[in-house]
Amino acid sequence: MTATTQPRNTPLVTIGTVARDLPANGKVLAGTIACLNAAGFAVMATTALGLIADGRFEETVDNTGGADGAVKVVVRKGTFRFANSAAGDAVTRTEIGKTVYLVDNQTVAKTDGGGTRSPAGKVFDVDAQGVWITLN
């Protein structure tokens, strides 16, 4: 296909929420960064490799004593403000549009922590209260 020379109506999909399975004995907290682990189950963000940032948990759900997939949790897609990392690894306006990394269930950082952190998402904005990241 060649480049267009005319305006076009580009199709758009707007994703609101999705339901994800929790792993056995998993517990998640509303408002924290939702991730998928290597097995595809919803877990809270932490400093670890292999996590896929998936959105924000909309509810607190506890699957303690339950089997893999015994309960689901609602995850919202979108752009959310989370805590910024410490000064040496803080996200600044120069990272807008760039990938940042998961520190814990509510914090993101500029770097991958020497290869120990999974990507969190793209920076939408940075303000005095934290870092706005897009999680789709």
C-alpha positions in Angstrom: 0.0 0.0 0.0 1.2 3.5 -0.7 1.0 6.6 1.5 -2.3 8.4 1.4 -2.6 11.9 0.1 -6.2 12.3 1.5 -7.6 12.4 5.0 -8.9 9.0 6.1 -11.2 7.5 8.7 -8.9 5.2 10.5 -10.7 2.3 12.4 -10.5 2.5 16.2 -11.1 -0.1 18.9 -11.7 1.3 22.4 -11.0 -1.2 25.1 -12.7 -0.6 28.5 -12.3 -3.5 30.8 -11.5 -7.2 30.6 -11.9 -10.1 33.0 -8.7 -12.0 33.9 -8.1 -15.2 35.8 -6.2 -15.1 39.1 -3.6 -17.8 39.9 -4.0 -20.2 42.8 -3.7 -18.3 46.0 -3.4 -15.0 44.2 -4.6 -11.7 45.7 -4.7 -8.3 43.9 -5.6 -4.8 45.2 -7.8 -2.3 43.5 -6.0 0.6 41.9 -2.7 -1.2 41.4 -0.8 -2.1 38.2 -2.3 -5.3 36.7 0.1 -7.7 35.0 -0.1 -11.1 33.3 2.5 -13.7 34.4 4.1 -16.2 32.2 1.1 -18.6 32.6 -1.3 -15.8 31.6 -2.7 -15.2 35.1 -3.4 -11.7 36.6 -0.9 -10.7 39.2 0.2 -7.4 40.8 3.3 -5.7 39.4 6.6 -6.3 41.1 10.3 -6.1 40.2 10.6 -9.2 38.0 11.2 -10.2 34.5 8.5 -11.8 32.2 5.5 -9.8 33.4 3.2 -8.1 30.9 1.6 -4.9 32.1 -2.1 -5.2 31.4 -4.0 -2.3 33.0 -5.2 -1.3 36.4 -7.1 -3.6 38.8 -10.6 -2.3 39.3 -11.3 -4.4 42.4 -9.6 -6.2 45.2 -9.9 -10.0 44.7 -8.5 -12.8 46.9 -8.1 -16.3 45.6 -6.4 -17.6 48.7 -7.1 -21.4 48.8 -8.5 -21.3 45.3 -7.2 -23.1 42.2 -5.7 -21.4 39.1 -8.6 -19.6 37.4 -11.1 -20.2 40.1 -11.9 -16.4 40.3 -11.6 -13.5 37.9 -10.7 -9.9 38.4 -11.7 -6.9 36.3 -8.8 -5.0 34.7 -9.3 -1.6 33.1 -7.2 -0.5 30.1 -6.2 3.2 29.7 -3.9 5.9 31.0 -3.3 6.0 34.7 -1.1 7.9 37.1 1.2 5.8 39.3 4.1 6.7 41.7 7.4 7.8 40.4 10.6 6.0 41.4 13.4 7.4 43.6 15.5 10.3 42.4 18.3 8.3 40.7 15.7 6.4 38.6 12.9 8.9 38.5 10.9 9.4 35.3 11.0 12.9 33.9 9.4 14.8 31.0 12.2 13.6 28.7 10.7 10.1 29.0 7.3 11.1 27.5 6.5 8.6 24.8 9.2 6.1 26.0 8.8 2.8 27.9 9.2 2.8 31.7 9.6 -0.2 34.0 7.8 -1.8 36.9 9.2 -1.4 40.4 6.3 -2.6 42.5 2.5 -2.6 42.3 2.2 1.2 42.2 5.6 2.5 41.1 7.4 2.9 37.8 11.0 3.8 37.0 13.1 5.1 34.1 15.3 2.1 33.7 15.0 -1.7 33.8 17.0 -1.9 37.0 20.0 -3.6 35.4 17.8 -6.2 33.6 15.6 -7.0 36.6 12.4 -5.2 35.7 9.6 -5.8 33.1 8.3 -2.9 30.9 5.3 -1.0 32.4 4.1 0.9 29.4 4.6 4.2 27.6 4.8 7.5 29.4 1.9 9.8 28.6 2.8 12.6 31.0 4.7 13.4 34.2 3.5 15.7 36.9 4.3 16.5 40.6 2.1 13.6 41.7 3.5 10.9 39.5 3.9 9.3 36.1 0.9 8.8 33.7 1.4 5.6 31.7 -0.7 4.0 29.0 -1.6 0.4 29.6 -3.4 -1.3 26.8 
